Amino acid sequence: MFNAIVSWPIAPVTKSLVLNALRGLECTVVPLPAGHRNLFWSTYDDIDHELVHSNRDTMLSSSYTFRKALIRKHFLSRCLQSYITKHPDSKLKTAAPKTFEIELSFVDELDEMFLDELWELGKELEGGRKWWILKPGMADRGNGIRIFNSKMALEKIFDDFEEADSDVEDESGGEEDKTAVVTSQLRHFVIQEYLSNPLLIDPAQVSIDDSSKPEEPQGFKFHLRAYCVASCALQLFLFDKILALFSAVPYIKPSVGKDEDGDPLPLDLSPHLTNTSLQTDRGEEGVRLLEELVSCQVLSGPQDAPKTQFTSEDMKTIVDQMVIVLGETFKAALENPIHFQPLPNAFELFGIDFLVTDSPSSSASQRFEVKLLEINAEPAIELTGPRLSWILQDLFTAIGKVCVDPFFSPTDAPEWPVGASRHGLIKCLDEEVRGPAAAQS
């Protein structure tokens, strides 16, 4: 028997899933630690990390204390670049968009940056042929994301952010931009290369309300939201039920528009952003399972090319790539022990965002390739919607069986090789981490 402290004050869906997962285990849910055998399955801020660290044989936590190398965009970029430098043959070399880091508070700092740390980006922006995405390093749910293809456009973005800051301070009116950020509080940004060849599918080909399928499907951009569970120090698992989150409108390539003064107009982000946090009014309209897309028509690639269907083999190729990329990403984090410290008495659920690119005429061995976009702690699972809530129940039940029960009731478990699947979890990595971060007290 053990005690479980469950606290999710602003995430009732997560709390209910945790409580349901614990019903099959021999435990008592209590408000505070009681006795010596305790499980903290709670939001990060409600875990007594010091208590957990000092009782590594008897207390289990649902979060690692140090994991910024993964969940902060600028830390992740730095972590991946360092690993690729040391391991030039790693799959990570092509598994993430080219990324630049930027730290500034005022737009005036950009000119100097383009002469120094952003010199390479400045060269890339010449001619406006390539597009880039700006993301705040510590924001989530689509806040602060912008797309640009010139120095002038980037400066205009930060000008607009500064004006938004002033509007907040002056409490002035006007329509609220729900993706705006306060640059005086968020100084770290990443600039990622815009992937211009996303896999496009029409989610209406998979009906969720008995409506008829479209006669002429349109290509929508989407990203994959995968749930990944890290356990102890260190095993890593990918949940095999992967979500496809679609944009609100059909995809069009980004293009430049200018106002009467010749200044670049803000780009309409709706064909490009696939974050469900920005589409709460659509309900479950833009959410599908990856496996539901099998047999859908692939709408990316050349317009005059014969249309093909997305197959189960395509899906397996994508999932296999995700397993490899996740394993390599966490290996990279392990080489950054200051900002990622796995513990023998902790586990954590992450939400991983991938984009699938489509290169039908490429000489590469595979047409579809996954690109790692970001890693999120305490992912917003409530946005999955009621139709697919069963996958979340399966996920949390699996976490209870794989991460919680073996800690409090250890048994001789059969060998579980990397790549094998149990309880809906595919093992991606199995490393024995040594040193202070993982040593038993």
DASULQUI-V608866 format. One record per helix or strand of 2 or more residues. SS is the DSSP state (helix for helix, strand for strand). FROM is the first residue (numbers start at 0). TO is the last residue. If there is no record, write none. Layout:
# DASULQUI-V608866
<<SS	FROM	TO> <SS	FROM	TO>>
This chain:
# DASULQUI-V608866
<<strand	1	6> <helix	11	21> <strand	26	28> <strand	37	41> <helix	43	45> <helix	48	52> <strand	58	60> <helix	67	70> <helix	72	85> <helix	90	92> <strand	98	102> <helix	106	113> <helix	118	124> <strand	131	135> <strand	145	147> <helix	150	169> <strand	187	192> <strand	199	200> <helix	202	204> <strand	219	230> <strand	234	238> <strand	242	245> <helix	275	277> <helix	279	281> <strand	286	288> <helix	289	292> <strand	296	297> <strand	307	308> <helix	311	333> <strand	345	357> <strand	367	376> <helix	380	383> <helix	385	407> <strand	420	421> <strand	424	429>>
